[in-house]
Amino acid sequence: MDNISLNVSQLVKNIGSQQKIGELDFVIGKGAKVALLGLNGAGKSSLIRLLVGENQPTSGAIEYLTSTHTFSPTHKEFKSSLGYQADTMLSINQMCVSEYLAFCAAFKNLAHSTLPDEILDLMELWGVLEAAGTDMSKLSKGNLQKLAIAQAFLGEPKWLFFDEPCQSLDPIEQDRFNSYLKRLTNIELCVFSTHNVQHALDVADEIILIHQAKIVYQFRTKQSKDYLLCIAELNASLDHQILNKGINFEPIGYGIYRLHQPKHETIKLVDELLEQSELVNVIFLPEREALMPLFRLLASGEIELEKSEIFTARVDKEE
């Protein structure tokens, strides 16, 4: 467990009869920058609110691990090292930008002698210094979003969470945010949500693909040389052919199978079998390249999670 920063097990969140989060299980390594990728309504914001302790789960557990302690999201020590930008940012009338940051610092019990300098540095870093004395009610959506991001960094937090941080930001400001995240060091964990596949691939070490309140797939962007196979419909004939060829796919759920670092001849053979099958909505690509078409198939409804288990037989790994 030494390399794990976050352990989530059997996490469920129901509101009335609606399931917002459905039995999630995942772990994240220390220092990772993680993208929660999904469509609007997939469950990204619901998950972040649970992870930061804003909402409480119906069942399941969330544990943050350090070298010496394990914390829940409501633990005082976790909260004291938390930076969080929520998905909505409301202006406070008769409070200017610099006053708002001082107000947020007070909530974090930050009162060190260098706090005024820290606030100035954050305003400059996130491009709101010129608006320091401007009433929040007069800020544009973009400046409100930059202010929401700036306050999350007060006190040099170790646990960072951003809910759709690039909404309302122009391309230059998006690049500023992404570049800053990529340079971050000395953190326990950074999680951000997005519905932009390229944003996730550009910034994150790990991507968690969420759809219909469930985790479809978890991808470590900088490590894998594996291939993914995903087929939107049951096909017993293809299943039988793949088994007979001795191709060793690992089932990872929701009709997605991983082929570990395949040789060129294996890739060619699978391509031939898929072509002969004449199936539509088939993905067989390196993991990184497969993410975009998989996301599109989920978005279009051409893959339905409850109907997407494709192979009738599970394929054993090689000895």
C-alpha positions in Angstrom: 0.0 0.0 0.0 3.1 2.3 0.2 2.5 3.7 -3.3 -1.2 4.2 -3.1 -2.6 7.7 -2.4 -6.4 7.0 -2.8 -8.3 3.7 -2.2 -12.0 3.7 -3.2 -14.0 0.5 -2.6 -17.6 -0.4 -3.3 -18.6 3.3 -3.5 -22.3 4.0 -4.0 -24.2 7.2 -3.9 -28.0 7.2 -4.3 -30.3 10.2 -4.2 -33.8 8.9 -3.8 -34.3 6.3 -6.5 -31.5 7.7 -8.7 -28.1 6.1 -8.6 -25.4 8.9 -9.0 -22.4 6.6 -8.4 -22.6 2.8 -8.8 -20.2 0.5 -6.9 -16.9 2.1 -7.9 -13.6 0.4 -7.0 -10.3 1.9 -7.9 -6.9 2.9 -6.5 -4.6 5.8 -7.5 -0.9 6.1 -6.9 0.9 8.7 -5.0 1.6 12.0 -6.8 -0.7 11.1 -9.7 -2.6 13.6 -11.9 -5.9 11.9 -12.7 -8.5 12.9 -15.2 -12.1 11.9 -14.6 -13.3 11.7 -18.2 -17.0 11.5 -19.1 -20.0 13.1 -20.7 -22.2 15.6 -19.0 -24.2 13.7 -16.4 -21.8 10.7 -16.3 -21.2 11.1 -12.6 -17.9 13.1 -12.5 -19.1 15.9 -10.2 -20.9 13.5 -8.0 -17.7 11.5 -7.5 -15.6 14.6 -6.8 -18.1 15.8 -4.2 -17.7 12.4 -2.5 -13.9 12.5 -2.7 -13.7 15.9 -1.1 -16.3 15.1 1.6 -18.8 17.6 0.4 -21.4 14.8 0.1 -21.5 11.5 2.0 -21.7 8.1 0.2 -24.7 5.8 0.6 -22.2 2.9 1.1 -18.6 2.1 0.5 -15.3 3.6 1.6 -12.9 6.4 0.5 -9.4 6.3 2.1 -6.5 8.7 1.6 -3.2 7.2 2.5 0.1 8.8 3.6 3.3 7.2 4.9 2.0 7.5 8.4 -1.8 7.9 8.4 -5.1 6.9 6.7 -7.7 9.6 6.3 -11.4 9.8 5.4 -12.6 12.8 3.3 -14.0 14.4 6.4 -10.9 14.2 8.5 -9.5 17.5 9.8 -6.0 16.8 8.6 -7.2 16.0 5.1 -9.3 19.1 5.0 -6.4 21.3 6.1 -4.4 20.1 3.0 -7.2 20.2 0.5 -7.5 22.5 -2.5 -10.9 22.3 -4.3 -12.5 24.1 -7.2 -16.2 23.3 -7.4 -18.2 23.1 -10.7 -20.0 26.3 -9.9 -18.6 29.7 -8.8 -21.0 32.3 -7.5 -20.0 35.9 -7.0 -20.3 37.6 -3.7 -21.6 41.1 -4.0 -19.5 43.9 -2.4 -16.5 41.6 -2.1 -13.5 42.2 -4.5 -11.1 39.6 -5.8 -8.4 40.2 -3.2 -10.9 40.2 -0.4 -12.4 36.9 -1.6 -9.0 35.2 -1.6 -8.3 36.5 2.0 -11.8 35.2 2.9 -11.0 31.8 1.5 -7.6 31.8 3.3 -9.4 32.5 6.6 -11.6 29.4 6.0 -8.4 27.4 5.6 -7.1 28.9 8.9 -4.2 30.4 6.9 -2.7 33.4 8.8 1.0 33.2 8.2 2.9 36.5 7.7 3.5 35.9 4.0 -0.2 35.3 3.2 -0.6 38.8 1.5 2.4 38.0 -0.7 0.9 34.5 -1.5 -2.4 36.1 -2.5 -0.6 38.6 -4.8 1.4 35.8 -6.4 -1.8 33.7 -7.0 -3.6 36.7 -8.5 -0.7 37.3 -10.8 -0.3 33.6 -11.7 -3.9 33.1 -12.6 -4.3 36.4 -14.4 -6.7 38.3 -12.0 -4.2 40.8 -10.5 -5.5 43.6 -12.6 -9.0 42.8 -11.2 -7.8 42.7 -7.6 -10.0 45.5 -6.5 -13.0 44.6 -8.7 -16.3 43.6 -7.2 -16.9 39.9 -7.9 -20.3 40.6 -9.4 -18.6 42.6 -12.2 -16.2 39.8 -13.2 -16.6 37.9 -16.5 -17.3 34.1 -16.3 -13.7 33.5 -17.3 -12.3 35.7 -14.5 -14.6 34.0 -12.0 -13.3 30.7 -13.2 -9.7 31.8 -12.8 -10.5 33.1 -9.3 -12.0 29.7 -8.4 -8.9 28.0 -9.5 -6.6 30.5 -7.7 -8.3 29.9 -4.3 -7.8 26.2 -4.6 -4.0 26.7 -4.4 -4.1 28.8 -1.2 -1.8 27.2 1.4 0.0 24.9 -1.0 -2.4 22.0 -0.6 -1.3 18.4 -1.1 -4.7 17.1 -2.3 -6.1 19.0 -5.3 -9.5 18.6 -7.0 -10.8 20.5 -9.9 -14.3 20.1 -11.4 -14.4 21.1 -15.1 -11.6 23.6 -14.5 -11.3 24.7 -18.1 -14.9 25.6 -18.6 -15.2 29.3 -19.4 -11.5 29.6 -19.9 -10.2 30.8 -23.3 -7.5 28.7 -25.1 -4.6 30.6 -23.6 -5.9 30.3 -20.1 -6.6 26.6 -20.6 -2.9 26.1 -21.7 -1.8 28.0 -18.6 -3.8 25.7 -16.4 -2.7 22.5 -18.1 1.0 23.6 -18.1 0.8 24.4 -14.4 -0.7 21.0 -13.6 1.9 19.2 -15.5 4.6 21.0 -13.6 3.1 20.2 -10.2 5.4 18.4 -7.7 5.3 17.5 -4.1 1.6 16.7 -4.1 -0.2 13.6 -2.8 -2.9 13.6 -5.6 -4.4 15.9 -8.2 -7.8 15.0 -9.7 -9.6 17.0 -12.4 -12.8 16.3 -14.4 -13.2 16.9 -18.1 -15.3 15.8 -21.1 -12.4 16.6 -23.5 -10.4 13.4 -24.4 -7.4 15.3 -25.6 -7.3 17.4 -22.4 -7.2 14.2 -20.4 -4.4 12.6 -22.6 -2.3 15.8 -22.5 -2.3 16.3 -18.8 -3.1 13.2 -16.8 -1.0 10.3 -15.7 -4.1 8.2 -15.3 -7.6 8.5 -16.9 -10.7 7.1 -15.4 -13.5 6.9 -18.0 -16.9 7.2 -16.3 -20.2 6.5 -18.0 -23.7 6.2 -16.5 -22.3 6.4 -13.0 -19.9 3.5 -13.5 -16.2 3.2 -14.3 -15.8 1.8 -17.8 -12.1 1.8 -17.9 -8.9 3.1 -16.1 -5.9 3.9 -18.2 -2.4 4.8 -17.2 -1.3 7.1 -20.0 2.5 6.9 -19.8 3.0 3.2 -19.3 1.0 1.1 -21.6 1.9 -0.6 -24.9 -1.2 -2.7 -24.7 -4.1 -2.9 -27.2 -7.8 -2.6 -26.5 -10.5 -4.6 -28.2 -14.1 -3.4 -27.8 -17.1 -4.7 -29.7 -20.6 -3.3 -29.3 -22.4 -6.6 -29.9 -22.2 -10.2 -28.9 -20.5 -12.4 -31.5 -20.0 -16.0 -30.6 -18.3 -16.9 -33.9 -15.6 -14.3 -33.3 -15.2 -15.5 -29.7 -14.7 -19.1 -30.9 -12.1 -18.0 -33.6 -10.1 -16.0 -31.1 -10.1 -18.8 -28.6 -8.9 -21.3 -31.3 -6.1 -19.0 -32.3 -4.8 -18.9 -28.7 -5.0 -15.1 -28.4 -4.9 -14.1 -24.8 -7.2 -11.2 -24.0 -7.8 -10.0 -20.5 -11.4 -9.1 -19.8 -11.6 -5.7 -18.0 -15.3 -5.2 -18.1 -18.1 -3.6 -20.2 -17.1 -5.4 -23.4 -13.5 -4.1 -23.2 -10.6 -6.5 -23.5 -6.9 -5.8 -23.2 -4.2 -7.5 -25.2 -0.8 -7.2 -23.4 2.0 -5.8 -25.5 1.1 -7.9 -28.6 3.5 -8.9 -31.3 3.0 -7.5 -34.8 1.8 -10.9 -36.1 -0.8 -11.1 -33.3 -2.1 -7.6 -34.2 -2.3 -8.6 -37.8 -4.2 -11.8 -37.0 -6.8 -10.0 -34.9 -7.3 -7.4 -37.6 -7.9 -10.2 -40.1 -10.4 -11.9 -37.8 -12.3 -8.6 -37.2 -12.4 -7.9 -40.9 -13.8 -11.3 -41.7 -16.4 -10.9 -39.0 -17.9 -7.8 -40.8 -18.9 -6.4 -37.4 -19.5 -2.7 -37.0 -18.5 -0.5 -34.0 -15.3 -2.4 -33.4 -12.3 -0.9 -31.8 -8.9 -2.6 -31.9 -6.2 -0.1 -31.3 -3.3 0.8 -28.9 -4.8 2.0 -25.6 -4.0 5.7 -26.1 -5.5 5.7 -29.6 -8.5 3.6 -28.6 -9.7 6.1 -26.0 -11.2 8.7 -28.4 -13.3 6.2 -30.5 -14.4 4.4 -27.3 -15.6 7.7 -25.9 -17.4 8.5 -29.1 -19.2 5.1 -29.1 -20.3 5.7 -25.5 -21.5 9.2 -26.4 -23.5 8.1 -29.3 -25.2 5.3 -27.4 -23.8 2.6 -29.8 -22.3 0.9 -26.9 -24.7 0.3 -24.0 -23.0 -0.9 -20.8 -25.6 -3.4 -19.8 -25.4 -5.1 -23.2 -21.7 -4.9 -24.0 -20.2 -8.1 -22.6 -19.0 -9.6 -25.9 -17.3 -12.9 -25.3 -19.1 -15.9 -23.9 -15.9 -17.5 -22.8 -13.2 -15.8 -20.7 -9.7 -16.3 -22.1 -7.0 -17.5 -19.7 -3.7 -15.6 -19.5 -0.6 -17.3 -20.7 1.4 -19.2 -18.1 
